[in-house]
Amino acid sequence: MDIRKVISLVLSAVVLFACINDGPETGADLKVGDRIPDFSITMNDGSVVTGAALRQSVSVIVFFHTSCPDCRKTLPVLQKIYDEYASRGVRFALISRAEAQDSVSSFWQEQGLTMPFSAQNDRKIYEMFAASLVPRVYICRNGIIEYIFTDDPVPSYDDLNLALVKSEKKQ
């Protein structure tokens, strides 16, 4: 084989793999026991949620994208949790990962969801918590992450309810 062909094949392979691997993951990788970061978001109802406010009680922080099949399964379950726990003082922050307000609003309306959400067009807030995977559900007490649920497996009502019961008892 001609040396030029070999060099061309090697360079093509390098370019191909460079396109697949777009660099190191840039997001954080918060774990159970970590403190939630400082952030501020505006919810679709006009209220403002901050990391500082979420550190004052038991809170549920959710990252989602409405085109994600696992998120589509998780969000109605979270609505049931929200309906039960929001009136008991548990604070919620549902945050889209790189998804516009119109898209999230349409999904909320189609599904009959009433939980406030914050549509984020980018991954800035998401990357304070994680590098990959949605849905992500963080259950925190006084700003410390006690439970993390992702798509492996998708959390059930019982999973989330049990975690919240345990967190509330410690409060």
Secondary structure, DSSP 8 states (H G I E B T S, - for coil): --HHHHHHHHHHHHHHHHHH--SS--S----TT-B----EEE-TTS-EEEHHHHTTSEEEEEEE-TT-HHHHHHHHHHHHHHHHHGGGT-EEEEEESS--HHHHHHHHHHHT--S-EE--SSSTTHHHH-SS-S-EEEEEETTEEEEEE-STT---HHHHHHHHHHHHHH-
